[in-house]
Amino acid sequence: MATGSAPPDALLSLDPETLARESRAVINLIAGYYRDVEKYPVKSDAVPGCLRTLLPDAAPENGEPMDLILEHVRRHIVPGLTHWQSPNFFAYYPVNASAAGFAGEMLSAGLNIVPFSWVASPAATELENVVVDWMGKLIGLPASFLFSGGGGGVLQGSTCEAVVCTLAAARDRALRRLGGHEAITRLVVYASDQSHSTFQKGARIVGIPSSNFRVIRTWAASTYGVTAESVREAVEADVASGLVPMYVCATVGTTGVGAVDPVRDLGELARRHGIWLHVDAAYAGGAMICPEFQDYMDGAELADSVSMNPHKWFLTNMDCCCLWVASPDVLTSALSSNPEYLNNISQERAAAGPAAVDYKDWQIALSRPFRAIKLWVVLRPYGAAGMRAYIRRHVEMAKWFEQALQADERFEVAAPRKFSLVCFRLRPRYDEGDEAVEELNRKLLVAINASGRAFMTHFVVDNKFVIRMAVGGAMTEMRHVRDAWELVREKAKEIGHVPNDSAGHY
């Protein structure tokens, strides 16, 4: 072979026999990983730069065999991971995986199409239309958000993308009403102090001045859900100042403590003032498949958009975010582009008629993966009944953990549990100030995570440092939750947080 020429394997990079053989090797590695995942410390203790000492400074000049590459994955990569699929992972929110989700991901990656328009892959677009309607019906959305009811949905990569898209749509709708782009400096966005930080980032991205973002205070009295009254006061103050309220977020299941905002109350306020209402149910949206949780979405018919992430708590591998809008034309008018190279005058496109969807006009990027097949493959083997049982099992585990905390006088539950997130902290004793209590809870969290037996994260609410126990892993069983509770008790004792006297009085 001449110097500089490509090795044969690169010239035949999609050889079916090689694909089958190497895919089996990858699957075997992943299956073995899941069999052994409990053996790894949940949170990696890797340090910055650790891989640079293990890997070469440059890519190989000549190709290397897959078995060597996979051995390096086992030896160098896996030990440096934080194991999100560990049954002892209770941090952040779950990022679910499943055998069906993996199969769907393989189909998406293997077919490797780019369905940015109907013509680019008709069946992919049609399947996405179907599957977002399926999901909308499952979580109890009003018919107005379904393609079958005049609305529609799209599978984004993340809530962050969904937020930017809806902010852009709300911005353009408001500017059309005001008559010019120069009015953008008057537009105002509202979210609670519990809302995800992506709303502030998204507002900046679409050009809203930082000074026009209103963070509305929440309180324990409303279980950290924002009140319509507090938003109304902010809106009326802005209107009196000549500003234009544009967008308000209602969160169902906030990141910090799982709080729920009053969707109906905020929807009625938004309608009165012509404000775009977005309902962010990224985490808790999965629970809406269960009838007992659907009251949290009461008033959704008043919203302009709703989003939830099947990749969080719905057995769908990353990435997959459902975004529904009541008025697709408002969204696409803000996001569409029509360069000549994307025009297609084929007979198939003409025959498709005006109802055909071009998903490039529903998102930020042009290119996109075939996410619909992944979600479709998840929904079919488990079914609605299986998914409800899956969600309820995690809720029951979290309920048990919450009750265990309440029965131990050393601890307090920091916010009422609504789904499968429990927020707690060591209770202050009569001789401890706020700083001492915060330091003890920080020590407790560090000790829990340093053990390698569980991984949890924290939040600060009402100036209190609290520990978050988010139950929702695909491999998590009740025994893991019980073990986590024993770990918490053990580490609390180790750091010296014990009753002041033998009677257990604080």
Secondary structure, DSSP 4 states (H G I P E B T S, - for coil): --TTPPPHHHHTTT-HHHHHHHHHHHHHHHHHHHHHGGGS-SS----TTGGGGTS-SS--SS---HHHHHHHIIIIIGGGS--TTSTTB-SSS-----HHHHHHHHHHHHH----SSTTT-HHHHHHHHHHHHHHHHHTT--GGGSGGGT-EEEEES-HHHHHHHHHHHHHHHHHHHHTSGGGGGGEEEEEETTS-THHHHHHHHTT--GGGEEEE---GGGTTPPPHHHHHHHHHHHHHTT-EEEEEEEEBS-TTT--B--HHHHHHHHHHHT-EEEEE-TTGGGGGGSGGGGGGGTTGGG-SEEEE-HHHHSS--S--EEEEES-HHHHHHHH----GGG----HHHHHH-TT---GGGGSS-S----HHHHHHHHHHHHHHHHHHHHHHHHHHHHHHHHHHHHTSTTEEEEE--SSSEEEEEEPPPTT--HHHHHHHHHHHHHHHHHTSS-B-EEEEETTEEEEEEE---TT--HHHHHHHHHHHHHHHHHTT---SSTT---
